[in-house]
Amino acid sequence: MKRAYLEDFIEERIEENSHLFTLEELAFISKNRKCIDKVYLLGAINSRDCFKNSQFL
C-alpha cells in the first residue's frame, strides 16, 4: 500500500513539473520509471538531511 502511494506521489510531482522537461526527457522518464523513483527518493532524503543539518535551524 505505501509503495503504491509513494509511486503515485512521485508521478504527480513529475506531472506538476512537466514544463521543466523536454519531450525526450519525459519519454526517458516513462521508460525508466523504477530508476527515476529511486533518484527522486535519494534527492528527497538528501534534501531532508541537508535541511536537518542546516545552521539556520
C-alpha positions, 0 to 999 in steps of 0.5 A: 500500500505505501509503495503504491502511494509513494509511486503515485506521489512521485508521478504527480510531482513529475506531472506538476513539473512537466514544463521543466522537461523536454519531450525526450526527457519525459519519454526517458522518464516513462521508460525508466520509471523504477530508476527515476523513483529511486533518484527522486527518493535519494534527492528527497532524503538528501534534501531532508538531511541537508535541511536537518543539518542546516545552521539556520535551524 
